[in-house]
Amino acid sequence: MARFFLNTYQHMTKKVLLFAFLIFGLTVNAQKPQRIGFIDMEYILENLPEYNQAQAKINAKAITWQNNIEKEQKEIEALKAELNNERVLLTKELIEEKEEDIQIRELELKKLQEAYFGTNGDLFFLRKQLVKPIQDLVYNAIQDIAVKRRYDFVLDKSSSLVMLYTNNKFDISDLVIKSITRAKKVNAVAEKRKQKSKKNSTKKATQISEEAQKKIDERNAKKEALKKKIAEKKAAQLKKREELKKAIEEKRKKRIKEIEDAKKAKEETNNGNN
């Protein structure tokens, strides 16, 4: 209990000293008017849908992990209860063996807790993966507003810093939210334009491809038509040649027949004269 109050006191002392250092810095630079704004980081994050969605995912995962741990704890407690009930019936060796099994399960449970919720555990990396980009978005918006409005300091009243009094007209929390919302809209429009451009490029490429394919098809059709025409011409020439050969053959046969008939007639005439 004493250590708790000591730590609390030291923590409060640090905050007071930090605030005093800030006031001292402002006093030293009194010749230059200091512009100070402040934000409420919790308020800003709670009003960002992305942050709420990220927190919902983190909480759901944390609940699942916690249920796994609790299930393992119940199983270990069941093993302990079973051992206590059977202790009088077991040999020393069996008791030691079961106790060793329980110790191993407890050690594995600690490792599981560390893996889930430790400094470099799954929860840490999940939070870093989901929340860090949103925090960076907020910090960038704060920095942009601070530069444009020429603030020398921007404080977070939801942090450990003690702020004894704040004037709401210097609260830029809503400006930060509007800046982030506006940036998201700009990014959404840019992304939409990019997708549209990509779609048009794809459409144009498709049209070019279709036109090219059409030309290829037309060229192939002309080639096929030419081939067909050549084949038909060749077939006609072949047919004509065959017909000519047939006519010549018939003429030759006719001539031979005429010669044979004339020869036969002459022989008959000669025989008749004899």
Sequence and secondary structure as in RCSB ss.txt:
>XXXX:A:sequence
MARFFLNTYQHMTKKVLLFAFLIFGLTVNAQKPQRIGFIDMEYILENLPEYNQAQAKINAKAITWQNNIEKEQKE
IEALKAELNNERVLLTKELIEEKEEDIQIRELELKKLQEAYFGTNGDLFFLRKQLVKPIQDLVYNAIQDIAVKRR
YDFVLDKSSSLVMLYTNNKFDISDLVIKSITRAKKVNAVAEKRKQKSKKNSTKKATQISEEAQKKIDERNAKKEA
LKKKIAEKKAAQLKKREELKKAIEEKRKKRIKEIEDAKKAKEETNNGNN
>XXXX:A:secstr
 HHHHHHHHHHHHHHHHHHHHHHHHHHHTTTS   EEEE HHHHHHT HHHHHHHHHHHHHHHHHHHHHHHHHHH
HHHHHHHHHHHGGGS HHHHHHHHHHHHHHHHHHHHHHHHHHSTTSHHHHHHHHHHHHHHHHHHHHHHHHHHHHT
 SEEEETTSSS  S   GGGB HHHHHHHHHHHHHHHHHHHHHHHHHHHHHHHHHHHHHHHHHHHHHHHHHHHHH
HHHHHHHHHHHHHHHHHHHHHHHHHHHHHHHHHHHHHHHHHHHHHHHH 
